[in-house]
Amino acid sequence: MMEVTLVLPHKIYCQHNDVEKLRAEGLEGHFTLLPAHIDYVSVLVPGIMQLTTGNQEHIFAVDHGTLVKIGSAVRISCRNAIEGEDLTRLHQVVKEKFKEIDDMEKKARSALLGLEYGVIRRFAELGKE
């Protein structure tokens, strides 16, 4: 069995000590981890993560993050996570909410880049005087 801990920036979201299978999506595509799997690291992308414990399945919508498996311990750190039972609804959350956050962050980075260029230009103009 694997011990899976899902951590958000402000709290430990959940812990499961009896996980038989974990499915998630990383930069390299979808993957499945089993207890005997070798140690593994993945950068997670917004998507659906599934944990199987006994006869129960836990489904999460997860945002960008990192997954590290060392032995039987799996640690997942991501910005946002939502647990639910309706797979269609969770797919919608990923599509709408997490992608919306990405778009806002891109706009903020673009605005910050513009400010940085403005400061650099002003420093260059000061050097000419």
Sequence and secondary structure as in RCSB ss.txt:
>XXXX:A:sequence
MMEVTLVLPHKIYCQHNDVEKLRAEGLEGHFTLLPAHIDYVSVLVPGIMQLTTGNQEHIFAVDHGTLVKIGSAVR
ISCRNAIEGEDLTRLHQVVKEKFKEIDDMEKKARSALLGLEYGVIRRFAELGKE
>XXXX:A:secstr
 EEEEEEETTEEEEEEEEESEEEEEETTEEEEE TT   EEEEE SEEEEEEETTEEEEEEE SEEEEEETTEEE
EEES EEEES HHHHHHHIIIIIHHHHHHHHHHHHHHHHHHHHHHHHHHHHHH 
